[in-house]
Amino acid sequence: MTERRPDRFRGPRHDEFWAWCEKGELRLQRCASCARLAWPVVAACEHCGGAQLDWERMSGRGRIVSWCAFHYDYYQGLMPLPYDAILVELEEGPLFISNPVGVDFAGLTADAPAQVAFLDCEDSAGPFRLPVFKPA
């Protein structure tokens, strides 16, 4: 079933990220000059200023660093309250904020392993696949 979600960022570079997600691949930009990963999506490397950024496939594995439940209606009724969010540190290093799938906050501990999954969603621009994290 497709979930209605807040509008995603669209435009140059962002559309490339979403195209990889559509294929079920979590890819982030890597600078060809200094080899650092960039997330969120950037036009130039934040470390060296390099403009050659290639899309590298991530393992999709990580660990849960933090979690919280939102009780304020930031999306004007689009998402039922409360809704959960987790912060995942990917094996490759970048931090990724996600609405979790199948995560029980009651038994959750720091460093719990997580794995990316792709959720069928739609926003005002149409259908897309959202990367979310679930227990590994």
Secondary structure as GFF3:
##gff-version 3
##sequence-region A 1 136
A	DSSP	beta_strand	3	4	.	.	.	ID=ss1
A	DSSP	alpha_helix	14	22	.	.	.	ID=ss2
A	DSSP	beta_strand	27	31	.	.	.	ID=ss3
A	DSSP	beta_strand	37	38	.	.	.	ID=ss4
A	DSSP	beta_strand	53	57	.	.	.	ID=ss5
A	DSSP	beta_strand	61	70	.	.	.	ID=ss6
A	DSSP	beta_strand	83	90	.	.	.	ID=ss7
A	DSSP	beta_strand	95	98	.	.	.	ID=ss8
A	DSSP	three_ten_helix	105	107	.	.	.	ID=ss9
A	DSSP	beta_strand	113	123	.	.	.	ID=ss10
A	DSSP	beta_strand	126	135	.	.	.	ID=ss11
###
